[in-house]
Amino acid sequence: MYSRIEKVKDGEFIMEEDAWAYFAFVLREGKARMMKKVDGRQVVIGTLNKGDIFGETGFLGEPRRTTSVVAEGDVMVEMIGRDSFMRFFHELPKDVQANLYAMDKNLTIIAEIYSRLVVLFQILQDHETKMTEAKTLEMELEKLPEFVKDMVSAIAKRHNRAVECLNKLTCQIEEKQTKLMSHYS
């Protein structure tokens, strides 16, 4: 099997999202962060440790990388060429290949859902900070005319309804995710 070992320095990309998938990787030394761009935000979706394999899904599904991996400290990675990987993959029984393709597709979907949930969670955390700031706003509103207080009250009610809907949606997503995970366990 064709492979080579390379050293990657702290903060450097081991693989980049949207790049073509020429290699799968084995993290031989060190740690790395898996990241995905969602709605313009770079989101950390996982941590890789010594012995972890990554980048192989680029051989089975999308020809471009769906995530980025960045070295956390200096790391050593083994790079396995696409041709070597696929040669062994094609020697597997057809039903095993089909199952691996299906698992790859599911993993890609789950990673997308997970990264979007991380972004939503970050947004909710940002709003919690802003809610604290809203308490001081309430004290300032006491000094304003009644029609302004009514407008702010209406905005606050709509805001609270939106937060409730987000909480319900998050619970529904978590239930679906739990069902999917138990299905594959």
Secondary structure, DSSP 8 states (H G I E B T S, - for coil): --EEEEEE-TT-EEE-TTSB--EEEEEEEEEEEEEEEETTEEEEEEEE-TT-EESTHHHHS-SB-SSEEEEEEEEEEEEEEHHHHHHHHTTS-HHHHHHHHHHHHHHHHHHHHHHHHHHHHHHHHHHHHHHHHHHHHHHHHTTS-HHHHHHHHHHHHHHHHHHHHHHHHHHHHHHHHHHHHHHH-
